[in-house]
Amino acid sequence: MTKAAKAAEARKPKGEIIIESGISPSGGYHMGYLREIILCDAVKLTLEKRGRQAKHVHFVDDLDGFRKLPKNLPASYEQYLGKPLCDIPAPDGSDQSYADYALKEFLESLSLLGVDVEVIRSHLKYRSGFFGPAIEKTLAKIKETRQVLEDISGRELTDDWAPIQVNEDGYLKNRRFVSIDTSKKEIIYIDGDDKQQTISYAKGDVKLNWRLDWPARWWLLDVNLEPFGRDHATKGGSYDTGAALMDKVFDHPAPVSLPYNFVNRAGETKKMSASAGNGILMSEVVSVLPAEVVRYFILKSSPDKLIFFDPQAGVVRLIDEYAELLAKSDKTPDEEQLIELCTHGVERIVSNVPFSHLVESYQAALKDEAKTIEIIGRTEHAEAAAKEAELIKRELKFIASWLDKWASDDVKFSLAEKVKPSDFSEDEKTFLNKLAEKVAKFSTDASGEDFHKAIYDITGLEPSDKFKTLYRLLINQDHGPRAGWFLSILPRDWLIKRLKLQS
């Protein structure tokens, strides 16, 4: 982040540095977009630490036309294609707009992530006349605008091309531009019936096409740095176009670019997409993962690196990796900066107890927080259980959500309420009874290794059959958590009774 911060400082040596993020709220905000938001916040925090004023603005392009029907919407929404997102009804039947509906959970997610941002709504800016100067400048230099687009894209535009869209009966239309009257704030264009029409651009009935709208925002808001997906950073792409338009049309330097690669689901080659329905929503991510872990997932990798998100086993590795970093005694300056960026403005949640250990302990305690702390107190993590009890309780709320929404079936379990002796063979009963006798002689501080050894010392069954028998007895499954450790954390009287096949 230091490199990006220095580039922004060079771009604007004095005054407040403006960092922009932005998106069209065409569907739910999926977690791939977290990269842009968290990168903006990280650069802002880095600049502030370096003594500069900085602001993160998020531009919501809610005057954008509804272009594609997301998979989760009914076919009836096809009637709104081409209509501004701010003018489409929300799918929940409320009085809010489609854009409001999409934005609500996004803003709640930002708050949970500790991201300080100023939200700017496109339709409010256009309808207040804010974009008027950009529309005038673009149309005054329409030949230069056309030339830039053709030179950068390498394709010739049609004769009826125009850099604007007009609102006809509530729908955005591409129409041929004729002239502009800046004194009246009006534009003359040719409609679909080849007739001249006059429309005002003072109240949002004229919108710049996206390739023009983006640099217009840079100019009007004086944006100094902007992260964006690598698809916009390709040669001849939208950033190159915007930078050239800033030079030839708006006569203003383009912001520093910070391209970032995509976030894919583990095992998938395509990026997450709201319209395609393969994205994990940001709102879901922040309900399952602590904010510091979400920020760590994004910031631990270079922005240009493609990252993969595995909501199951990957989450276990991610949280344990982060906990190890927190506990590391000899952190490098880069690691110290990373932790500072991950924890700024958010409540600490992650404890020093390994995530997998917490998951197993929580389920063994029948998802009772106090009993979970008690169980951990009987393990090698007893010191953490004593010192971080309240922290662990906060972390357990996220573990409960992870178990409910993302965890694979092979890590989920619950203690069987009853046992049927008839479900076990005579050899299995003999094994269980012998184990009950050994457990009854153990001291209260017997370790998981003591239980593990006791299981192996009993003859009569193959090792794999011993473990299957125990898991069937305890959790009605053929597999489960580490057997020796698992037995060691269970209430001793209950365990002995269960091994004797008593419910």
C-alpha positions as CSV (number, residue, x, y, z in Angstrom):
1,M,0.0,0.0,0.0
2,T,2.9,2.3,0.6
3,K,3.8,2.3,-3.2
4,A,0.2,3.2,-4.1
5,A,0.2,5.9,-1.4
6,K,3.4,7.5,-2.7
7,A,2.1,7.5,-6.3
8,A,-1.1,9.3,-5.1
9,E,1.1,11.8,-3.2
10,A,3.0,12.5,-6.4
11,R,-0.2,12.9,-8.3
12,K,-1.4,15.5,-5.8
13,P,1.4,16.9,-3.7
14,K,-0.9,19.2,-1.6
15,G,-4.4,19.0,-0.2
16,E,-6.8,16.1,0.3
17,I,-6.3,13.0,-1.8
18,I,-9.5,11.6,-3.3
19,I,-9.7,7.8,-3.8
20,E,-12.6,6.5,-5.7
21,S,-14.4,3.1,-5.9
22,G,-17.5,2.6,-7.9
23,I,-20.0,0.2,-9.4
24,S,-23.4,-0.1,-11.0
25,P,-25.8,-1.7,-8.5
26,S,-27.2,-4.2,-11.0
27,G,-27.4,-7.0,-8.5
28,G,-26.2,-8.0,-5.0
29,Y,-22.6,-6.9,-4.2
30,H,-20.6,-10.1,-4.3
31,M,-17.3,-10.7,-2.4
32,G,-15.2,-10.1,-5.5
33,Y,-15.9,-6.4,-5.1
34,L,-14.4,-6.5,-1.6
35,R,-11.0,-6.2,-3.3
36,E,-11.8,-2.7,-4.6
37,I,-13.4,-1.5,-1.4
38,I,-10.7,-2.8,1.0
39,L,-7.8,-1.6,-1.3
40,C,-9.3,1.9,-1.3
41,D,-9.5,1.8,2.5
42,A,-6.0,0.5,2.9
43,V,-4.5,3.2,0.7
44,K,-6.5,5.8,2.6
45,L,-5.2,4.6,5.9
46,T,-1.7,4.4,4.6
47,L,-1.9,8.0,3.4
48,E,-3.3,9.2,6.7
49,K,-0.5,7.5,8.6
50,R,2.0,9.3,6.3
51,G,0.4,12.6,7.4
52,R,-1.9,13.3,4.4
53,Q,-5.6,14.0,4.3
54,A,-7.4,11.4,2.2
55,K,-11.0,10.5,1.5
56,H,-12.6,7.4,0.0
57,V,-15.7,8.1,-2.2
58,H,-17.8,5.4,-3.5
59,F,-19.7,6.3,-6.7
60,V,-23.0,4.4,-7.1
61,D,-23.9,4.4,-10.8
62,D,-27.6,4.0,-10.1
63,L,-28.6,6.1,-13.2
64,D,-27.1,3.3,-15.3
65,G,-29.6,1.4,-17.4
66,F,-30.8,-2.1,-16.3
67,R,-28.9,-4.1,-18.9
68,K,-29.2,-7.8,-18.0
69,L,-31.6,-9.9,-16.0
70,P,-29.8,-11.5,-13.0
71,K,-30.7,-15.2,-12.4
72,N,-32.4,-14.5,-9.1
73,L,-35.0,-12.1,-10.5
74,P,-38.4,-13.1,-12.1
75,A,-38.8,-12.9,-15.8
76,S,-41.3,-10.0,-15.3
77,Y,-38.3,-7.7,-14.6
78,E,-37.5,-7.9,-18.4
79,Q,-39.9,-5.0,-18.8
80,Y,-37.4,-2.8,-17.0
81,L,-34.4,-3.4,-19.3
82,G,-33.1,0.0,-20.3
83,K,-34.6,1.8,-17.4
84,P,-32.4,3.5,-14.8
85,L,-31.7,1.3,-11.8
86,C,-32.8,4.1,-9.5
87,D,-36.3,4.0,-11.1
88,I,-36.9,0.2,-11.0
89,P,-38.9,-1.2,-8.0
90,A,-37.1,-3.3,-5.5
91,P,-37.8,-7.1,-5.8
92,D,-38.9,-7.3,-2.1
93,G,-42.1,-5.4,-2.8
94,S,-41.0,-2.4,-0.7
95,D,-41.2,1.3,-1.7
96,Q,-37.5,1.5,-2.2
97,S,-35.8,1.3,-5.6
98,Y,-33.9,-1.6,-7.0
99,A,-30.7,0.4,-6.5
100,D,-31.6,1.2,-2.9
101,Y,-32.3,-2.5,-2.3
102,A,-28.9,-3.5,-3.7
103,L,-27.1,-0.8,-1.8
104,K,-28.6,-1.4,1.7
105,E,-26.7,-4.6,2.4
106,F,-23.6,-3.2,0.8
107,L,-23.6,-0.2,3.2
108,E,-24.2,-2.5,6.2
109,S,-21.2,-4.6,5.1
110,L,-19.0,-1.6,4.8
111,S,-19.9,-0.6,8.4
112,L,-19.0,-4.1,9.7
113,L,-15.7,-4.0,7.8
114,G,-14.7,-0.7,9.4
115,V,-14.6,1.1,6.0
116,D,-15.0,4.9,6.2
117,V,-16.5,6.0,2.9
118,E,-18.6,8.8,1.4
119,V,-21.3,7.4,-0.9
120,I,-22.2,9.4,-4.0
121,R,-25.4,8.5,-5.9
122,S,-25.2,9.0,-9.6
123,H,-28.9,9.9,-10.1
124,L,-28.7,12.7,-7.5
125,K,-25.6,14.2,-9.1
126,Y,-27.1,14.1,-12.6
127,R,-30.5,15.4,-11.5
128,S,-28.9,18.3,-9.6
129,G,-27.0,19.4,-12.6
130,F,-23.6,18.4,-11.3
131,F,-22.7,16.6,-14.5
132,G,-23.8,19.6,-16.7
133,P,-20.2,21.0,-17.2
134,A,-19.0,17.5,-18.2
135,I,-21.8,17.1,-20.7
136,E,-21.1,20.5,-22.2
137,K,-17.3,19.9,-22.4
138,T,-17.8,16.5,-24.0
139,L,-20.3,17.8,-26.6
140,A,-18.2,20.9,-27.3
141,K,-15.3,18.5,-28.1
142,I,-17.3,15.7,-29.7
143,K,-14.9,15.3,-32.6
144,E,-12.0,14.9,-30.2
145,T,-14.0,12.5,-28.1
146,R,-14.8,10.4,-31.2
147,Q,-11.2,10.4,-32.2
148,V,-10.0,9.2,-28.8
149,L,-12.5,6.4,-28.7
150,E,-11.6,5.3,-32.3
151,D,-7.8,5.6,-31.7
152,I,-7.8,3.7,-28.4
153,S,-10.3,1.0,-29.3
154,G,-9.1,0.5,-32.9
155,R,-12.6,0.5,-34.3
156,E,-14.6,3.0,-36.3
157,L,-17.7,4.5,-34.7
158,T,-20.9,4.8,-36.7
159,D,-22.1,8.1,-38.2
160,D,-25.0,8.3,-35.7
161,W,-22.8,7.7,-32.6
162,A,-23.2,10.1,-29.7
163,P,-21.5,10.2,-26.3
164,I,-24.8,10.5,-24.5
165,Q,-28.0,8.7,-23.7
166,V,-31.4,10.4,-23.4
167,N,-34.3,9.5,-21.2
168,E,-37.4,8.7,-23.3
169,D,-40.5,7.7,-21.4
170,G,-38.3,6.5,-18.5
171,Y,-35.9,4.5,-20.6
172,L,-32.3,5.4,-21.6
173,K,-31.8,5.5,-25.4
174,N,-28.8,6.0,-27.7
175,R,-29.8,8.8,-30.0
176,R,-28.1,10.9,-32.7
177,F,-26.9,14.2,-31.3
178,V,-27.7,17.4,-33.3
179,S,-26.8,20.4,-31.1
180,I,-26.5,21.9,-27.6
181,D,-27.7,25.2,-26.2
182,T,-25.7,25.8,-23.0
183,S,-27.7,28.9,-22.1
184,K,-31.0,26.9,-22.0
185,K,-29.3,23.7,-20.8
186,E,-30.9,21.8,-23.7
187,I,-29.9,19.3,-26.3
188,I,-31.5,18.6,-29.7
189,Y,-31.3,15.0,-30.9
190,I,-33.0,12.7,-33.4
191,D,-35.5,10.2,-31.9
192,G,-36.4,6.7,-33.1
193,D,-38.9,8.1,-35.6
194,D,-36.2,10.3,-37.2
195,K,-37.7,13.5,-35.7
196,Q,-35.9,16.2,-33.9
197,Q,-36.5,16.4,-30.2
198,T,-35.4,18.8,-27.5
199,I,-34.4,17.7,-24.0
200,S,-33.0,19.4,-20.9
201,Y,-29.8,18.1,-19.4
202,A,-30.1,20.1,-16.2
203,K,-32.2,17.5,-14.3
204,G,-30.7,14.2,-15.3
205,D,-32.5,13.4,-18.6
206,V,-29.2,13.2,-20.4
207,K,-26.5,10.8,-19.3
208,L,-23.0,10.4,-20.5
209,N,-22.2,6.9,-21.9
210,W,-20.1,4.9,-19.4
211,R,-16.8,5.4,-21.3
212,L,-17.3,9.1,-20.9
213,D,-19.0,9.0,-17.5
214,W,-16.0,7.5,-15.8
215,P,-13.5,10.2,-16.8
216,A,-16.1,12.9,-16.2
217,R,-16.3,11.7,-12.6
218,W,-12.5,11.8,-12.3
219,W,-12.6,15.4,-13.5
220,L,-15.6,16.7,-11.5
221,L,-14.6,15.0,-8.2
222,D,-10.8,15.5,-8.8
223,V,-10.1,11.8,-8.2
224,N,-6.5,11.1,-7.6
225,L,-6.3,7.3,-7.3
226,E,-8.7,4.5,-8.3
227,P,-8.4,0.7,-8.1
228,F,-10.3,-1.2,-10.7
229,G,-10.5,-4.8,-12.1
230,R,-7.9,-6.0,-14.5
231,D,-10.4,-6.2,-17.3
232,H,-10.5,-2.4,-17.3
233,A,-6.7,-2.3,-17.4
234,T,-6.1,-4.1,-20.7
235,K,-4.4,-2.2,-23.5
236,G,-7.0,-0.1,-25.3
237,G,-9.5,-0.8,-22.4
238,S,-11.6,1.6,-20.5
239,Y,-8.8,3.0,-18.3
240,D,-6.7,3.8,-21.3
241,T,-9.7,5.4,-23.0
242,G,-10.5,7.4,-19.8
243,A,-6.9,8.6,-19.4
244,A,-6.8,9.8,-23.1
245,L,-10.2,11.6,-22.6
246,M,-8.9,13.3,-19.5
247,D,-6.0,14.7,-21.6
248,K,-7.9,15.6,-24.8
249,V,-11.3,16.5,-23.5
250,F,-11.2,17.4,-19.8
251,D,-7.7,18.8,-19.8
252,H,-6.9,17.2,-16.4
253,P,-4.5,14.5,-15.3
254,A,-6.0,11.0,-14.9
255,P,-5.9,9.4,-11.5
256,V,-3.3,6.9,-10.5
257,S,-4.4,3.4,-11.5
258,L,-4.4,0.5,-9.1
259,P,-5.5,-2.6,-11.2
260,Y,-6.4,-5.7,-9.2
261,N,-7.0,-9.2,-10.2
262,F,-10.2,-11.2,-9.6
263,V,-11.5,-13.2,-6.7
264,N,-12.7,-16.6,-7.8
265,R,-14.4,-19.4,-6.0
266,A,-11.9,-22.2,-5.4
267,G,-11.8,-24.6,-8.4
268,E,-13.5,-22.1,-10.8
269,T,-11.9,-20.3,-13.7
270,K,-14.4,-17.5,-14.1
271,K,-14.7,-14.5,-11.8
272,M,-17.6,-14.0,-9.5
273,S,-20.6,-12.3,-11.1
274,A,-23.8,-10.9,-9.6
275,S,-25.7,-11.4,-12.9
276,A,-24.4,-14.9,-13.4
277,G,-25.4,-15.9,-9.8
278,N,-22.0,-17.5,-8.9
279,G,-20.9,-14.8,-6.4
280,I,-20.9,-15.1,-2.6
281,L,-22.6,-11.9,-1.4
282,M,-20.5,-9.5,0.7
283,S,-23.3,-9.4,3.3
284,E,-22.9,-13.2,3.7
285,V,-19.1,-13.0,3.9
286,V,-19.2,-10.5,6.8
287,S,-21.8,-12.5,8.6
288,V,-19.6,-15.6,8.6
289,L,-16.0,-14.2,8.8
290,P,-14.7,-11.6,11.3
291,A,-13.9,-8.3,9.6
292,E,-10.2,-8.6,10.4
293,V,-10.1,-11.9,8.6
294,V,-12.0,-10.5,5.5
295,R,-9.5,-7.7,5.3
296,Y,-6.6,-10.1,5.8
297,F,-7.8,-12.3,2.9
298,I,-7.8,-9.4,0.6
299,L,-4.6,-7.6,1.7
300,K,-2.3,-10.5,2.2
301,S,-1.9,-10.9,-1.5
302,S,-0.5,-8.4,-4.1
303,P,-3.4,-6.7,-5.9
304,D,-2.3,-8.2,-9.3
305,K,-2.5,-11.8,-8.0
306,L,-5.6,-13.9,-8.8
307,I,-7.0,-15.1,-5.4
308,F,-9.3,-18.0,-4.8
309,F,-11.8,-18.3,-2.0
310,D,-12.7,-21.6,-0.5
311,P,-15.6,-21.2,2.0
312,Q,-15.0,-24.6,3.5
313,A,-11.5,-25.9,4.3
314,G,-10.0,-22.7,3.0
315,V,-11.7,-20.7,5.8
316,V,-10.1,-23.0,8.4
317,R,-6.6,-22.5,6.9
318,L,-7.2,-18.7,6.4
319,I,-8.2,-18.1,10.0
320,D,-5.4,-20.3,11.5
321,E,-2.9,-18.5,9.2
322,Y,-4.1,-15.1,10.4
323,A,-4.0,-16.2,14.1
324,E,-0.4,-17.4,13.6
325,L,0.5,-14.0,12.2
326,L,-1.0,-12.3,15.2
327,A,0.9,-14.5,17.6
328,K,4.2,-14.2,15.8
329,S,6.8,-12.6,18.1
330,D,9.3,-11.4,15.4
331,K,7.0,-9.6,12.9
332,T,8.6,-7.8,9.9
333,P,7.6,-4.1,9.3
334,D,5.4,-5.3,6.4
335,E,3.6,-7.8,8.7
336,E,3.1,-5.1,11.3
337,Q,1.6,-2.8,8.6
338,L,-0.6,-5.7,7.4
339,I,-2.0,-6.3,10.9
340,E,-2.6,-2.6,11.4
341,L,-4.6,-2.4,8.1
342,C,-6.6,-5.6,9.0
343,T,-7.6,-4.4,12.5
344,H,-8.2,-0.7,12.0
345,G,-11.7,0.3,13.1
346,V,-12.9,-3.3,13.7
347,E,-13.5,-5.3,16.8
348,R,-10.9,-8.0,17.4
349,I,-12.5,-11.5,17.1
350,V,-9.8,-14.1,16.3
351,S,-8.3,-15.8,19.4
352,N,-5.1,-17.8,19.8
353,V,-7.1,-21.1,19.8
354,P,-6.9,-22.8,16.3
355,F,-10.1,-22.5,14.4
356,S,-10.5,-26.3,13.8
357,H,-10.1,-26.8,17.6
358,L,-12.8,-24.3,18.3
359,V,-15.1,-25.9,15.7
360,E,-14.8,-29.3,17.3
361,S,-15.0,-28.1,20.9
362,Y,-18.1,-26.0,20.1
363,Q,-19.9,-28.9,18.6
364,A,-18.8,-31.3,21.4
365,A,-20.2,-28.8,23.9
366,L,-23.5,-28.9,22.0
367,K,-22.9,-25.3,20.9
368,D,-22.9,-24.0,24.4
369,E,-20.4,-21.1,24.8
370,A,-19.6,-21.6,28.5
371,K,-19.2,-25.4,28.0
372,T,-16.9,-24.7,25.0
373,I,-14.6,-22.6,27.2
374,E,-14.7,-25.3,29.8
375,I,-13.7,-27.9,27.3
376,I,-10.9,-25.8,25.8
377,G,-9.7,-25.3,29.4
378,R,-9.0,-29.1,29.6
379,T,-6.7,-29.0,26.5
380,E,-3.3,-27.6,25.6
381,H,-5.0,-24.3,25.0
382,A,-6.1,-23.9,28.6
383,E,-4.1,-20.7,29.0
384,A,-5.8,-19.1,26.0
385,A,-9.2,-20.2,27.3
386,A,-8.5,-18.4,30.6
387,K,-7.1,-15.2,29.1
388,E,-9.3,-14.9,26.1
389,A,-12.7,-16.3,27.2
390,E,-14.7,-13.3,26.1
391,L,-12.8,-13.1,22.8
392,I,-13.5,-16.8,22.2
393,K,-17.2,-16.3,22.9
394,R,-17.3,-13.6,20.2
395,E,-15.4,-15.8,17.8
396,L,-17.9,-18.7,18.4
397,K,-20.7,-16.6,17.0
398,F,-18.9,-16.6,13.6
399,I,-18.1,-20.3,13.9
400,A,-21.8,-21.0,14.4
401,S,-22.6,-19.0,11.3
402,W,-19.8,-20.8,9.3
403,L,-21.2,-24.2,10.4
404,D,-24.7,-23.2,9.4
405,K,-23.8,-21.7,6.0
406,W,-20.5,-22.9,4.6
407,A,-19.0,-25.9,6.5
408,S,-18.9,-29.2,4.7
409,D,-20.8,-32.1,6.2
410,D,-17.6,-34.0,7.1
411,V,-16.8,-31.4,9.8
412,K,-20.2,-31.1,11.3
413,F,-21.4,-33.4,14.1
414,S,-23.5,-33.5,17.2
415,L,-23.5,-35.9,20.1
416,A,-26.0,-38.7,19.6
417,E,-28.8,-38.4,22.1
418,K,-29.4,-42.1,22.5
419,V,-27.6,-45.4,21.8
420,K,-29.1,-48.8,20.7
421,P,-26.9,-51.7,21.9
422,S,-28.4,-53.8,19.1
423,D,-26.6,-51.6,16.6
424,F,-23.2,-53.0,17.7
425,S,-21.6,-56.4,17.2
426,E,-20.3,-58.5,20.1
427,D,-16.7,-57.6,19.2
428,E,-17.6,-53.9,19.1
429,K,-19.3,-54.2,22.5
430,T,-16.3,-55.9,24.0
431,F,-14.0,-53.2,22.7
432,L,-16.2,-50.4,24.1
433,N,-16.6,-52.0,27.5
434,K,-12.8,-52.5,27.8
435,L,-12.3,-48.8,26.8
436,A,-14.8,-47.8,29.5
437,E,-12.8,-49.7,32.1
438,K,-9.6,-47.9,31.1
439,V,-11.2,-44.5,31.0
440,A,-12.7,-45.0,34.5
441,K,-9.1,-45.3,35.8
442,F,-7.8,-42.2,34.1
443,S,-7.0,-39.1,36.2
444,T,-9.0,-35.9,35.5
445,D,-6.2,-34.4,33.6
446,A,-5.7,-37.3,31.2
447,S,-4.7,-36.0,27.8
448,G,-5.9,-36.8,24.3
449,E,-2.7,-38.8,23.8
450,D,-3.6,-41.0,26.8
451,F,-7.0,-41.8,25.3
452,H,-5.5,-42.4,21.9
453,K,-3.0,-44.9,23.4
454,A,-5.8,-46.7,25.3
455,I,-7.8,-47.2,22.1
456,Y,-4.8,-48.7,20.3
457,D,-3.9,-51.0,23.3
458,I,-7.2,-52.8,23.2
459,T,-7.0,-55.9,21.0
460,G,-9.8,-57.6,19.0
461,L,-10.7,-55.0,16.3
462,E,-8.7,-53.5,13.5
463,P,-7.7,-49.9,14.3
464,S,-10.0,-48.5,11.6
465,D,-12.9,-50.5,13.0
466,K,-12.3,-49.2,16.5
467,F,-12.6,-45.6,15.3
468,K,-15.6,-46.2,13.2
469,T,-17.3,-47.9,16.2
470,L,-16.5,-44.9,18.4
471,Y,-17.8,-42.4,16.0
472,R,-21.0,-44.3,15.4
473,L,-21.5,-44.5,19.2
474,L,-20.8,-40.9,19.9
475,I,-22.0,-38.9,16.8
476,N,-23.8,-41.4,14.5
477,Q,-21.1,-41.0,11.8
478,D,-18.3,-43.2,10.4
479,H,-15.8,-40.4,10.9
480,G,-15.2,-37.3,13.1
481,P,-12.7,-35.3,15.0
482,R,-9.4,-36.7,16.3
483,A,-10.7,-39.6,18.5
484,G,-8.2,-39.4,21.4
485,W,-8.7,-35.6,21.8
486,F,-12.4,-35.9,21.3
487,L,-12.8,-38.4,24.1
488,S,-10.6,-36.4,26.4
489,I,-12.9,-33.3,26.2
490,L,-16.2,-35.1,26.8
491,P,-17.7,-35.1,30.3
492,R,-16.0,-38.2,31.9
493,D,-19.2,-39.7,33.6
494,W,-21.2,-39.2,30.4
495,L,-18.5,-40.9,28.3
496,I,-18.1,-43.9,30.6
497,K,-21.9,-44.4,30.5
498,R,-22.0,-44.1,26.8
499,L,-19.1,-46.6,26.3
500,K,-21.1,-49.0,28.3
501,L,-24.0,-48.5,25.8
502,Q,-26.2,-46.7,28.2
503,S,-28.2,-43.8,26.9
